[in-house]
Structure formats: structure tokens, C-alpha cells
Amino acid sequence: MPKQVKAVETEKITVNLGYVDLGRIDLLVGEGFYTNRTDFIRAAIRAQLGTHTADVGTLIERRTLDIGLRDFNRDDLEKVRTAGELLHIKVVGLARLAPDISVDLALATIGSITVLGALQASPEVKIALKDRIS
């Protein structure tokens, strides 16, 4: 089965801020508290997530979610198919389906995909599994 490893990639998001908040961030950046706006926003997000560490841990345990980066390759899915099983992928972070996974193999082996973060897969596989992705 796939190994869990720490994700090193990032996902780009867009954040809309009011002018006053943005000005306050720029003031802190200008005074050297942060290197740039992104540095401030990352620090703020990490601080907020830190206040919910126990809650997130409880939710992950309750939902039996994997955390971090989960890679699934063709061999992994072939083993699942041989065993006559279905994967129910649940990830907080990044789930990646290798580019060599065919639509037929994905349909035969993946029962559901729940990703709180990002899913990387070929466009064809994503389309084929669209009703199994939440």
C-alpha cells in the first residue's frame, strides 16, 4: 500500500483582504516583522491552526483521514484490483494518482476520494471519477 510522507509542495490560493487589513500587514512588513505579505499570511494561518491542533487531531482520528502527501501508483492499484478490494481514499493534504493510472484501473479500484487539500490526477481520471470525488 502507499506510504505516507510529508508534503513539500504548496497549493496557491487567493485571499481577498480589505484595504485597512492589507495596510496593517504592509506596515508590519515595512517594519521588518515579516519579510513580505505571504510570510505574514502563512504565519497567521499557522498560528490559527495551532489554536485548533487538538480539534484537528480529533477530527482526523474520527474520520480516519491520512495527513500529508499520499501517492498512489499503478502498481498500488493493480494490487488492490488483484485482491478484489476498493480503495476509499481520505486525505488531509495532497493525494496524487500517478499519470500512468488508466481510467479503467481507477474505476475498478477507487470507490471514493475525499481530499481536504488538493487532488492531482490526469484530467481523464478526474473526469471518470467525478461522482466518486467529494
C-alpha positions, 0 to 999 in steps of 0.5 A, spaced: 500 500 500 502 507 499 506 510 504 505 516 507 510 522 507 510 529 508 508 534 503 513 539 500 509 542 495 504 548 496 497 549 493 496 557 491 490 560 493 487 567 493 485 571 499 481 577 498 483 582 504 480 589 505 484 595 504 485 597 512 487 589 513 492 589 507 495 596 510 496 593 517 500 587 514 504 592 509 506 596 515 508 590 519 512 588 513 515 595 512 517 594 519 521 588 518 516 583 522 515 579 516 519 579 510 513 580 505 505 579 505 505 571 504 510 570 510 505 574 514 499 570 511 502 563 512 504 565 519 497 567 521 494 561 518 499 557 522 498 560 528 490 559 527 491 552 526 495 551 532 489 554 536 485 548 533 491 542 533 487 538 538 480 539 534 484 537 528 487 531 531 480 529 533 477 530 527 482 526 523 482 520 528 474 520 527 474 520 520 480 516 519 483 521 514 491 520 512 495 527 513 500 529 508 502 527 501 499 520 499 501 517 492 498 512 489 501 508 483 499 503 478 502 498 481 498 500 488 492 499 484 493 493 480 494 490 487 488 492 490 484 490 483 488 483 484 485 482 491 478 484 489 478 490 494 476 498 493 480 503 495 476 509 499 481 514 499 481 520 505 486 525 505 488 531 509 493 534 504 495 532 497 493 525 494 496 524 487 494 518 482 500 517 478 499 519 470 500 512 468 493 510 472 488 508 466 481 510 467 479 503 467 484 501 473 481 507 477 474 505 476 475 498 478 479 500 484 477 507 487 470 507 490 471 514 493 476 520 494 475 525 499 481 530 499 481 536 504 487 539 500 488 538 493 487 532 488 492 531 482 490 526 477 490 526 469 484 530 467 481 523 464 481 520 471 478 526 474 473 526 469 471 518 470 471 519 477 467 525 478 461 522 482 466 518 486 470 525 488 467 529 494 
